[in-house]
Amino acid sequence: MQRKSNECAEIWNQWYEWRYNRPEDPLAPSVARELRYQWGECCIELGDMVQETLRTDPHYKGWEKLVRVDKKPKPR
């Protein structure tokens, strides 16, 4: 999970660089848009990994009692 988190952070840093530090580059908007999409997909995968860990790791047994658990949200 840490590797996935680091991957998402790296994509976000690349996006920030293209979005805010390269205003004169004509490719910046399209590259930033693609990186933002990749970052979103990475975050979804990380969230799925966290959810799977909570579901299967015995260390987190009973966590549902500590937090409100609703049905999985509808995708946007």
PyMOL Python script that loads the backbone (N, CA, C, O; Angstrom):
from pymol import cmd

cmd.read_pdbstr("""\
ATOM      1  N   MET A   1       0.818  -1.186   0.000  1.00  0.00           N
ATOM      2  CA  MET A   1       0.000   0.000   0.000  1.00  0.00           C
ATOM      3  C   MET A   1       0.871   1.262   0.000  1.00  0.00           C
ATOM      4  O   MET A   1       0.529   2.264  -0.627  1.00  0.00           O
ATOM      5  N   GLN A   2       1.983   1.195   0.703  1.00  0.00           N
ATOM      6  CA  GLN A   2       2.844   2.372   0.750  1.00  0.00           C
ATOM      7  C   GLN A   2       3.388   2.705  -0.635  1.00  0.00           C
ATOM      8  O   GLN A   2       3.502   3.875  -0.999  1.00  0.00           O
ATOM      9  N   ARG A   3       3.725   1.664  -1.409  1.00  0.00           N
ATOM     10  CA  ARG A   3       4.216   1.917  -2.769  1.00  0.00           C
ATOM     11  C   ARG A   3       3.153   2.603  -3.627  1.00  0.00           C
ATOM     12  O   ARG A   3       3.462   3.502  -4.407  1.00  0.00           O
ATOM     13  N   LYS A   4       1.897   2.171  -3.476  1.00  0.00           N
ATOM     14  CA  LYS A   4       0.811   2.781  -4.242  1.00  0.00           C
ATOM     15  C   LYS A   4       0.606   4.219  -3.804  1.00  0.00           C
ATOM     16  O   LYS A   4       0.374   5.097  -4.635  1.00  0.00           O
ATOM     17  N   SER A   5       0.690   4.465  -2.498  1.00  0.00           N
ATOM     18  CA  SER A   5       0.559   5.828  -1.989  1.00  0.00           C
ATOM     19  C   SER A   5       1.677   6.718  -2.539  1.00  0.00           C
ATOM     20  O   SER A   5       1.436   7.860  -2.932  1.00  0.00           O
ATOM     21  N   ASN A   6       2.891   6.187  -2.562  1.00  0.00           N
ATOM     22  CA  ASN A   6       4.017   6.947  -3.115  1.00  0.00           C
ATOM     23  C   ASN A   6       3.830   7.203  -4.607  1.00  0.00           C
ATOM     24  O   ASN A   6       4.165   8.278  -5.105  1.00  0.00           O
ATOM     25  N   GLU A   7       3.298   6.219  -5.312  1.00  0.00           N
ATOM     26  CA  GLU A   7       3.027   6.383  -6.745  1.00  0.00           C
ATOM     27  C   GLU A   7       2.011   7.504  -6.969  1.00  0.00           C
ATOM     28  O   GLU A   7       2.193   8.345  -7.849  1.00  0.00           O
ATOM     29  N   CYS A   8       0.950   7.513  -6.177  1.00  0.00           N
ATOM     30  CA  CYS A   8      -0.066   8.562  -6.305  1.00  0.00           C
ATOM     31  C   CYS A   8       0.531   9.937  -5.996  1.00  0.00           C
ATOM     32  O   CYS A   8       0.229  10.919  -6.675  1.00  0.00           O
ATOM     33  N   ALA A   9       1.375   9.999  -4.971  1.00  0.00           N
ATOM     34  CA  ALA A   9       2.010  11.273  -4.609  1.00  0.00           C
ATOM     35  C   ALA A   9       2.917  11.765  -5.733  1.00  0.00           C
ATOM     36  O   ALA A   9       2.959  12.961  -6.022  1.00  0.00           O
ATOM     37  N   GLU A  10       3.638  10.852  -6.360  1.00  0.00           N
ATOM     38  CA  GLU A  10       4.523  11.236  -7.455  1.00  0.00           C
ATOM     39  C   GLU A  10       3.725  11.763  -8.651  1.00  0.00           C
ATOM     40  O   GLU A  10       4.116  12.753  -9.269  1.00  0.00           O
ATOM     41  N   ILE A  11       2.628  11.116  -8.973  1.00  0.00           N
ATOM     42  CA  ILE A  11       1.785  11.597 -10.073  1.00  0.00           C
ATOM     43  C   ILE A  11       1.237  12.979  -9.741  1.00  0.00           C
ATOM     44  O   ILE A  11       1.190  13.853 -10.607  1.00  0.00           O
ATOM     45  N   TRP A  12       0.819  13.185  -8.483  1.00  0.00           N
ATOM     46  CA  TRP A  12       0.298  14.494  -8.095  1.00  0.00           C
ATOM     47  C   TRP A  12       1.373  15.558  -8.230  1.00  0.00           C
ATOM     48  O   TRP A  12       1.095  16.658  -8.706  1.00  0.00           O
ATOM     49  N   ASN A  13       2.609  15.245  -7.817  1.00  0.00           N
ATOM     50  CA  ASN A  13       3.707  16.212  -7.940  1.00  0.00           C
ATOM     51  C   ASN A  13       3.983  16.562  -9.401  1.00  0.00           C
ATOM     52  O   ASN A  13       4.253  17.717  -9.729  1.00  0.00           O
ATOM     53  N   GLN A  14       3.915  15.559 -10.273  1.00  0.00           N
ATOM     54  CA  GLN A  14       4.094  15.822 -11.705  1.00  0.00           C
ATOM     55  C   GLN A  14       2.966  16.704 -12.228  1.00  0.00           C
ATOM     56  O   GLN A  14       3.200  17.639 -12.995  1.00  0.00           O
ATOM     57  N   TRP A  15       1.744  16.398 -11.807  1.00  0.00           N
ATOM     58  CA  TRP A  15       0.612  17.211 -12.236  1.00  0.00           C
ATOM     59  C   TRP A  15       0.797  18.664 -11.794  1.00  0.00           C
ATOM     60  O   TRP A  15       0.592  19.584 -12.586  1.00  0.00           O
ATOM     61  N   TYR A  16       1.183  18.870 -10.540  1.00  0.00           N
ATOM     62  CA  TYR A  16       1.367  20.217 -10.016  1.00  0.00           C
ATOM     63  C   TYR A  16       2.425  20.963 -10.827  1.00  0.00           C
ATOM     64  O   TYR A  16       2.254  22.135 -11.160  1.00  0.00           O
ATOM     65  N   GLU A  17       3.508  20.274 -11.136  1.00  0.00           N
ATOM     66  CA  GLU A  17       4.577  20.893 -11.934  1.00  0.00           C
ATOM     67  C   GLU A  17       4.039  21.353 -13.288  1.00  0.00           C
ATOM     68  O   GLU A  17       4.281  22.488 -13.699  1.00  0.00           O
ATOM     69  N   TRP A  18       3.311  20.475 -13.982  1.00  0.00           N
ATOM     70  CA  TRP A  18       2.790  20.832 -15.301  1.00  0.00           C
ATOM     71  C   TRP A  18       1.673  21.875 -15.209  1.00  0.00           C
ATOM     72  O   TRP A  18       1.551  22.720 -16.096  1.00  0.00           O
ATOM     73  N   ARG A  19       0.876  21.831 -14.177  1.00  0.00           N
ATOM     74  CA  ARG A  19      -0.273  22.728 -14.061  1.00  0.00           C
ATOM     75  C   ARG A  19       0.129  24.149 -13.662  1.00  0.00           C
ATOM     76  O   ARG A  19      -0.408  25.120 -14.193  1.00  0.00           O
ATOM     77  N   TYR A  20       1.070  24.268 -12.731  1.00  0.00           N
ATOM     78  CA  TYR A  20       1.362  25.583 -12.162  1.00  0.00           C
ATOM     79  C   TYR A  20       2.744  26.137 -12.474  1.00  0.00           C
ATOM     80  O   TYR A  20       2.942  27.348 -12.380  1.00  0.00           O
ATOM     81  N   ASN A  21       3.703  25.301 -12.840  1.00  0.00           N
ATOM     82  CA  ASN A  21       5.064  25.802 -13.044  1.00  0.00           C
ATOM     83  C   ASN A  21       5.489  25.858 -14.499  1.00  0.00           C
ATOM     84  O   ASN A  21       6.637  26.192 -14.792  1.00  0.00           O
ATOM     85  N   ARG A  22       4.594  25.541 -15.409  1.00  0.00           N
ATOM     86  CA  ARG A  22       4.934  25.591 -16.834  1.00  0.00           C
ATOM     87  C   ARG A  22       3.843  26.307 -17.637  1.00  0.00           C
ATOM     88  O   ARG A  22       3.316  25.745 -18.598  1.00  0.00           O
ATOM     89  N   PRO A  23       3.509  27.513 -17.262  1.00  0.00           N
ATOM     90  CA  PRO A  23       2.411  28.197 -17.969  1.00  0.00           C
ATOM     91  C   PRO A  23       2.738  28.528 -19.429  1.00  0.00           C
ATOM     92  O   PRO A  23       1.825  28.679 -20.241  1.00  0.00           O
ATOM     93  N   GLU A  24       4.007  28.641 -19.769  1.00  0.00           N
ATOM     94  CA  GLU A  24       4.371  29.012 -21.138  1.00  0.00           C
ATOM     95  C   GLU A  24       4.425  27.813 -22.085  1.00  0.00           C
ATOM     96  O   GLU A  24       4.449  27.995 -23.303  1.00  0.00           O
ATOM     97  N   ASP A  25       4.445  26.617 -21.556  1.00  0.00           N
ATOM     98  CA  ASP A  25       4.532  25.406 -22.373  1.00  0.00           C
ATOM     99  C   ASP A  25       3.173  25.126 -23.021  1.00  0.00           C
ATOM    100  O   ASP A  25       2.175  24.996 -22.314  1.00  0.00           O
ATOM    101  N   PRO A  26       3.118  25.032 -24.349  1.00  0.00           N
ATOM    102  CA  PRO A  26       1.826  24.781 -25.018  1.00  0.00           C
ATOM    103  C   PRO A  26       1.243  23.389 -24.724  1.00  0.00           C
ATOM    104  O   PRO A  26       0.038  23.185 -24.874  1.00  0.00           O
ATOM    105  N   LEU A  27       2.066  22.454 -24.318  1.00  0.00           N
ATOM    106  CA  LEU A  27       1.572  21.111 -24.006  1.00  0.00           C
ATOM    107  C   LEU A  27       1.064  20.997 -22.569  1.00  0.00           C
ATOM    108  O   LEU A  27       0.437  20.000 -22.214  1.00  0.00           O
ATOM    109  N   ALA A  28       1.326  21.991 -21.755  1.00  0.00           N
ATOM    110  CA  ALA A  28       1.005  21.910 -20.328  1.00  0.00           C
ATOM    111  C   ALA A  28      -0.455  21.558 -20.039  1.00  0.00           C
ATOM    112  O   ALA A  28      -0.698  20.679 -19.212  1.00  0.00           O
ATOM    113  N   PRO A  29      -1.425  22.190 -20.671  1.00  0.00           N
ATOM    114  CA  PRO A  29      -2.816  21.845 -20.338  1.00  0.00           C
ATOM    115  C   PRO A  29      -3.167  20.385 -20.611  1.00  0.00           C
ATOM    116  O   PRO A  29      -3.824  19.741 -19.794  1.00  0.00           O
ATOM    117  N   SER A  30      -2.737  19.866 -21.747  1.00  0.00           N
ATOM    118  CA  SER A  30      -3.089  18.473 -22.061  1.00  0.00           C
ATOM    119  C   SER A  30      -2.324  17.488 -21.179  1.00  0.00           C
ATOM    120  O   SER A  30      -2.883  16.476 -20.755  1.00  0.00           O
ATOM    121  N   VAL A  31      -1.060  17.770 -20.900  1.00  0.00           N
ATOM    122  CA  VAL A  31      -0.279  16.886 -20.032  1.00  0.00           C
ATOM    123  C   VAL A  31      -0.855  16.928 -18.617  1.00  0.00           C
ATOM    124  O   VAL A  31      -0.991  15.886 -17.976  1.00  0.00           O
ATOM    125  N   ALA A  32      -1.191  18.114 -18.127  1.00  0.00           N
ATOM    126  CA  ALA A  32      -1.763  18.247 -16.786  1.00  0.00           C
ATOM    127  C   ALA A  32      -3.099  17.515 -16.694  1.00  0.00           C
ATOM    128  O   ALA A  32      -3.382  16.874 -15.682  1.00  0.00           O
ATOM    129  N   ARG A  33      -3.908  17.601 -17.718  1.00  0.00           N
ATOM    130  CA  ARG A  33      -5.206  16.920 -17.730  1.00  0.00           C
ATOM    131  C   ARG A  33      -5.012  15.405 -17.647  1.00  0.00           C
ATOM    132  O   ARG A  33      -5.710  14.730 -16.891  1.00  0.00           O
ATOM    133  N   GLU A  34      -4.066  14.871 -18.421  1.00  0.00           N
ATOM    134  CA  GLU A  34      -3.795  13.428 -18.400  1.00  0.00           C
ATOM    135  C   GLU A  34      -3.246  12.986 -17.041  1.00  0.00           C
ATOM    136  O   GLU A  34      -3.636  11.940 -16.524  1.00  0.00           O
ATOM    137  N   LEU A  35      -2.346  13.778 -16.469  1.00  0.00           N
ATOM    138  CA  LEU A  35      -1.785  13.433 -15.163  1.00  0.00           C
ATOM    139  C   LEU A  35      -2.858  13.479 -14.072  1.00  0.00           C
ATOM    140  O   LEU A  35      -2.859  12.654 -13.158  1.00  0.00           O
ATOM    141  N   ARG A  36      -3.763  14.440 -14.175  1.00  0.00           N
ATOM    142  CA  ARG A  36      -4.841  14.520 -13.176  1.00  0.00           C
ATOM    143  C   ARG A  36      -5.733  13.283 -13.262  1.00  0.00           C
ATOM    144  O   ARG A  36      -6.172  12.760 -12.237  1.00  0.00           O
ATOM    145  N   TYR A  37      -6.001  12.819 -14.475  1.00  0.00           N
ATOM    146  CA  TYR A  37      -6.786  11.603 -14.656  1.00  0.00           C
ATOM    147  C   TYR A  37      -6.047  10.399 -14.051  1.00  0.00           C
ATOM    148  O   TYR A  37      -6.650   9.595 -13.341  1.00  0.00           O
ATOM    149  N   GLN A  38      -4.745  10.279 -14.333  1.00  0.00           N
ATOM    150  CA  GLN A  38      -3.948   9.183 -13.794  1.00  0.00           C
ATOM    151  C   GLN A  38      -3.928   9.218 -12.272  1.00  0.00           C
ATOM    152  O   GLN A  38      -4.006   8.178 -11.619  1.00  0.00           O
ATOM    153  N   TRP A  39      -3.824  10.418 -11.714  1.00  0.00           N
ATOM    154  CA  TRP A  39      -3.818  10.569 -10.257  1.00  0.00           C
ATOM    155  C   TRP A  39      -5.144  10.097  -9.666  1.00  0.00           C
ATOM    156  O   TRP A  39      -5.153   9.401  -8.651  1.00  0.00           O
ATOM    157  N   GLY A  40      -6.247  10.461 -10.279  1.00  0.00           N
ATOM    158  CA  GLY A  40      -7.555  10.031  -9.811  1.00  0.00           C
ATOM    159  C   GLY A  40      -7.697   8.520  -9.841  1.00  0.00           C
ATOM    160  O   GLY A  40      -8.203   7.921  -8.892  1.00  0.00           O
ATOM    161  N   GLU A  41      -7.252   7.902 -10.930  1.00  0.00           N
ATOM    162  CA  GLU A  41      -7.303   6.447 -11.040  1.00  0.00           C
ATOM    163  C   GLU A  41      -6.424   5.792  -9.969  1.00  0.00           C
ATOM    164  O   GLU A  41      -6.814   4.788  -9.373  1.00  0.00           O
ATOM    165  N   CYS A  42      -5.253   6.356  -9.731  1.00  0.00           N
ATOM    166  CA  CYS A  42      -4.344   5.829  -8.716  1.00  0.00           C
ATOM    167  C   CYS A  42      -4.992   5.900  -7.336  1.00  0.00           C
ATOM    168  O   CYS A  42      -4.886   4.958  -6.551  1.00  0.00           O
ATOM    169  N   CYS A  43      -5.657   7.006  -7.038  1.00  0.00           N
ATOM    170  CA  CYS A  43      -6.317   7.167  -5.741  1.00  0.00           C
ATOM    171  C   CYS A  43      -7.457   6.166  -5.566  1.00  0.00           C
ATOM    172  O   CYS A  43      -7.671   5.653  -4.467  1.00  0.00           O
ATOM    173  N   ILE A  44      -8.178   5.894  -6.629  1.00  0.00           N
ATOM    174  CA  ILE A  44      -9.248   4.898  -6.564  1.00  0.00           C
ATOM    175  C   ILE A  44      -8.659   3.520  -6.265  1.00  0.00           C
ATOM    176  O   ILE A  44      -9.190   2.781  -5.436  1.00  0.00           O
ATOM    177  N   GLU A  45      -7.559   3.175  -6.942  1.00  0.00           N
ATOM    178  CA  GLU A  45      -6.905   1.892  -6.691  1.00  0.00           C
ATOM    179  C   GLU A  45      -6.401   1.813  -5.250  1.00  0.00           C
ATOM    180  O   GLU A  45      -6.534   0.773  -4.605  1.00  0.00           O
ATOM    181  N   LEU A  46      -5.825   2.899  -4.745  1.00  0.00           N
ATOM    182  CA  LEU A  46      -5.350   2.925  -3.364  1.00  0.00           C
ATOM    183  C   LEU A  46      -6.509   2.748  -2.395  1.00  0.00           C
ATOM    184  O   LEU A  46      -6.393   2.009  -1.418  1.00  0.00           O
ATOM    185  N   GLY A  47      -7.609   3.410  -2.652  1.00  0.00           N
ATOM    186  CA  GLY A  47      -8.789   3.262  -1.808  1.00  0.00           C
ATOM    187  C   GLY A  47      -9.308   1.834  -1.791  1.00  0.00           C
ATOM    188  O   GLY A  47      -9.718   1.325  -0.748  1.00  0.00           O
ATOM    189  N   ASP A  48      -9.287   1.189  -2.957  1.00  0.00           N
ATOM    190  CA  ASP A  48      -9.705  -0.213  -3.033  1.00  0.00           C
ATOM    191  C   ASP A  48      -8.758  -1.101  -2.224  1.00  0.00           C
ATOM    192  O   ASP A  48      -9.194  -2.044  -1.564  1.00  0.00           O
ATOM    193  N   MET A  49      -7.460  -0.792  -2.279  1.00  0.00           N
ATOM    194  CA  MET A  49      -6.485  -1.563  -1.513  1.00  0.00           C
ATOM    195  C   MET A  49      -6.724  -1.398  -0.011  1.00  0.00           C
ATOM    196  O   MET A  49      -6.656  -2.372   0.738  1.00  0.00           O
ATOM    197  N   VAL A  50      -7.002  -0.183   0.424  1.00  0.00           N
ATOM    198  CA  VAL A  50      -7.275   0.070   1.835  1.00  0.00           C
ATOM    199  C   VAL A  50      -8.530  -0.684   2.258  1.00  0.00           C
ATOM    200  O   VAL A  50      -8.556  -1.312   3.316  1.00  0.00           O
ATOM    201  N   GLN A  51      -9.555  -0.622   1.440  1.00  0.00           N
ATOM    202  CA  GLN A  51     -10.803  -1.308   1.749  1.00  0.00           C
ATOM    203  C   GLN A  51     -10.585  -2.815   1.858  1.00  0.00           C
ATOM    204  O   GLN A  51     -11.123  -3.455   2.763  1.00  0.00           O
ATOM    205  N   GLU A  52      -9.810  -3.379   0.955  1.00  0.00           N
ATOM    206  CA  GLU A  52      -9.527  -4.816   0.989  1.00  0.00           C
ATOM    207  C   GLU A  52      -8.728  -5.181   2.242  1.00  0.00           C
ATOM    208  O   GLU A  52      -8.975  -6.219   2.855  1.00  0.00           O
ATOM    209  N   THR A  53      -7.787  -4.344   2.616  1.00  0.00           N
ATOM    210  CA  THR A  53      -7.002  -4.593   3.826  1.00  0.00           C
ATOM    211  C   THR A  53      -7.897  -4.561   5.055  1.00  0.00           C
ATOM    212  O   THR A  53      -7.780  -5.419   5.929  1.00  0.00           O
ATOM    213  N   LEU A  54      -8.778  -3.590   5.129  1.00  0.00           N
ATOM    214  CA  LEU A  54      -9.692  -3.524   6.263  1.00  0.00           C
ATOM    215  C   LEU A  54     -10.600  -4.746   6.333  1.00  0.00           C
ATOM    216  O   LEU A  54     -10.949  -5.214   7.417  1.00  0.00           O
ATOM    217  N   ARG A  55     -10.973  -5.249   5.178  1.00  0.00           N
ATOM    218  CA  ARG A  55     -11.877  -6.392   5.123  1.00  0.00           C
ATOM    219  C   ARG A  55     -11.181  -7.700   5.482  1.00  0.00           C
ATOM    220  O   ARG A  55     -11.805  -8.579   6.077  1.00  0.00           O
ATOM    221  N   THR A  56      -9.899  -7.851   5.133  1.00  0.00           N
ATOM    222  CA  THR A  56      -9.243  -9.151   5.262  1.00  0.00           C
ATOM    223  C   THR A  56      -8.212  -9.258   6.388  1.00  0.00           C
ATOM    224  O   THR A  56      -7.935 -10.364   6.849  1.00  0.00           O
ATOM    225  N   ASP A  57      -7.643  -8.148   6.840  1.00  0.00           N
ATOM    226  CA  ASP A  57      -6.593  -8.195   7.860  1.00  0.00           C
ATOM    227  C   ASP A  57      -7.211  -8.370   9.245  1.00  0.00           C
ATOM    228  O   ASP A  57      -8.032  -7.551   9.657  1.00  0.00           O
ATOM    229  N   PRO A  58      -6.833  -9.416   9.963  1.00  0.00           N
ATOM    230  CA  PRO A  58      -7.419  -9.655  11.288  1.00  0.00           C
ATOM    231  C   PRO A  58      -7.129  -8.523  12.288  1.00  0.00           C
ATOM    232  O   PRO A  58      -7.858  -8.347  13.264  1.00  0.00           O
ATOM    233  N   HIS A  59      -6.081  -7.775  12.037  1.00  0.00           N
ATOM    234  CA  HIS A  59      -5.744  -6.653  12.915  1.00  0.00           C
ATOM    235  C   HIS A  59      -6.885  -5.632  12.985  1.00  0.00           C
ATOM    236  O   HIS A  59      -7.074  -4.979  14.011  1.00  0.00           O
ATOM    237  N   TYR A  60      -7.632  -5.499  11.905  1.00  0.00           N
ATOM    238  CA  TYR A  60      -8.708  -4.508  11.832  1.00  0.00           C
ATOM    239  C   TYR A  60     -10.083  -5.110  12.093  1.00  0.00           C
ATOM    240  O   TYR A  60     -11.097  -4.486  11.780  1.00  0.00           O
ATOM    241  N   LYS A  61     -10.133  -6.295  12.653  1.00  0.00           N
ATOM    242  CA  LYS A  61     -11.412  -6.935  12.934  1.00  0.00           C
ATOM    243  C   LYS A  61     -12.230  -6.062  13.891  1.00  0.00           C
ATOM    244  O   LYS A  61     -11.728  -5.619  14.925  1.00  0.00           O
ATOM    245  N   GLY A  62     -13.471  -5.826  13.539  1.00  0.00           N
ATOM    246  CA  GLY A  62     -14.357  -5.027  14.380  1.00  0.00           C
ATOM    247  C   GLY A  62     -14.283  -3.529  14.125  1.00  0.00           C
ATOM    248  O   GLY A  62     -14.883  -2.754  14.871  1.00  0.00           O
ATOM    249  N   TRP A  63     -13.565  -3.100  13.094  1.00  0.00           N
ATOM    250  CA  TRP A  63     -13.445  -1.664  12.825  1.00  0.00           C
ATOM    251  C   TRP A  63     -14.780  -1.046  12.437  1.00  0.00           C
ATOM    252  O   TRP A  63     -14.985   0.157  12.605  1.00  0.00           O
ATOM    253  N   GLU A  64     -15.702  -1.877  11.910  1.00  0.00           N
ATOM    254  CA  GLU A  64     -17.005  -1.361  11.490  1.00  0.00           C
ATOM    255  C   GLU A  64     -17.774  -0.760  12.661  1.00  0.00           C
ATOM    256  O   GLU A  64     -18.574   0.159  12.483  1.00  0.00           O
ATOM    257  N   LYS A  65     -17.524  -1.286  13.861  1.00  0.00           N
ATOM    258  CA  LYS A  65     -18.212  -0.775  15.043  1.00  0.00           C
ATOM    259  C   LYS A  65     -17.718   0.608  15.444  1.00  0.00           C
ATOM    260  O   LYS A  65     -18.417   1.349  16.134  1.00  0.00           O
ATOM    261  N   LEU A  66     -16.513   0.950  15.008  1.00  0.00           N
ATOM    262  CA  LEU A  66     -15.917   2.231  15.395  1.00  0.00           C
ATOM    263  C   LEU A  66     -16.294   3.372  14.461  1.00  0.00           C
ATOM    264  O   LEU A  66     -16.260   4.537  14.858  1.00  0.00           O
ATOM    265  N   VAL A  67     -16.649   3.048  13.232  1.00  0.00           N
ATOM    266  CA  VAL A  67     -16.985   4.082  12.247  1.00  0.00           C
ATOM    267  C   VAL A  67     -18.307   3.729  11.584  1.00  0.00           C
ATOM    268  O   VAL A  67     -18.726   2.571  11.579  1.00  0.00           O
ATOM    269  N   ARG A  68     -18.948   4.727  11.034  1.00  0.00           N
ATOM    270  CA  ARG A  68     -20.195   4.491  10.312  1.00  0.00           C
ATOM    271  C   ARG A  68     -19.864   3.928   8.934  1.00  0.00           C
ATOM    272  O   ARG A  68     -19.106   4.526   8.170  1.00  0.00           O
ATOM    273  N   VAL A  69     -20.431   2.792   8.637  1.00  0.00           N
ATOM    274  CA  VAL A  69     -20.173   2.142   7.354  1.00  0.00           C
ATOM    275  C   VAL A  69     -21.478   2.105   6.573  1.00  0.00           C
ATOM    276  O   VAL A  69     -22.420   1.407   6.947  1.00  0.00           O
ATOM    277  N   ASP A  70     -21.521   2.861   5.491  1.00  0.00           N
ATOM    278  CA  ASP A  70     -22.681   2.845   4.604  1.00  0.00           C
ATOM    279  C   ASP A  70     -22.356   1.980   3.397  1.00  0.00           C
ATOM    280  O   ASP A  70     -21.248   1.460   3.267  1.00  0.00           O
ATOM    281  N   LYS A  71     -23.329   1.835   2.525  1.00  0.00           N
ATOM    282  CA  LYS A  71     -23.084   1.121   1.285  1.00  0.00           C
ATOM    283  C   LYS A  71     -22.002   1.849   0.497  1.00  0.00           C
ATOM    284  O   LYS A  71     -21.767   3.044   0.679  1.00  0.00           O
ATOM    285  N   LYS A  72     -21.357   1.101  -0.377  1.00  0.00           N
ATOM    286  CA  LYS A  72     -20.316   1.681  -1.214  1.00  0.00           C
ATOM    287  C   LYS A  72     -20.923   2.812  -2.045  1.00  0.00           C
ATOM    288  O   LYS A  72     -21.976   2.628  -2.657  1.00  0.00           O
ATOM    289  N   PRO A  73     -20.274   3.976  -2.076  1.00  0.00           N
ATOM    290  CA  PRO A  73     -20.853   5.098  -2.831  1.00  0.00           C
ATOM    291  C   PRO A  73     -20.919   4.803  -4.326  1.00  0.00           C
ATOM    292  O   PRO A  73     -20.118   4.040  -4.866  1.00  0.00           O
ATOM    293  N   LYS A  74     -21.885   5.421  -4.969  1.00  0.00           N
ATOM    294  CA  LYS A  74     -22.025   5.266  -6.408  1.00  0.00           C
ATOM    295  C   LYS A  74     -20.862   5.964  -7.099  1.00  0.00           C
ATOM    296  O   LYS A  74     -20.447   7.039  -6.666  1.00  0.00           O
ATOM    297  N   PRO A  75     -20.329   5.372  -8.166  1.00  0.00           N
ATOM    298  CA  PRO A  75     -19.255   6.032  -8.908  1.00  0.00           C
ATOM    299  C   PRO A  75     -19.758   7.314  -9.556  1.00  0.00           C
ATOM    300  O   PRO A  75     -20.931   7.425  -9.913  1.00  0.00           O
ATOM    301  N   ARG A  76     -18.890   8.244  -9.697  1.00  0.00           N
ATOM    302  CA  ARG A  76     -19.264   9.549 -10.292  1.00  0.00           C
ATOM    303  C   ARG A  76     -19.363   9.468 -11.771  1.00  0.00           C
ATOM    304  O   ARG A  76     -19.665  10.467 -12.425  1.00  0.00           O
TER     305      ARG A  76
END
""", "prot")
cmd.dss("prot")
cmd.show_as("cartoon", "prot")
cmd.util.cbc("prot")
cmd.orient("prot")
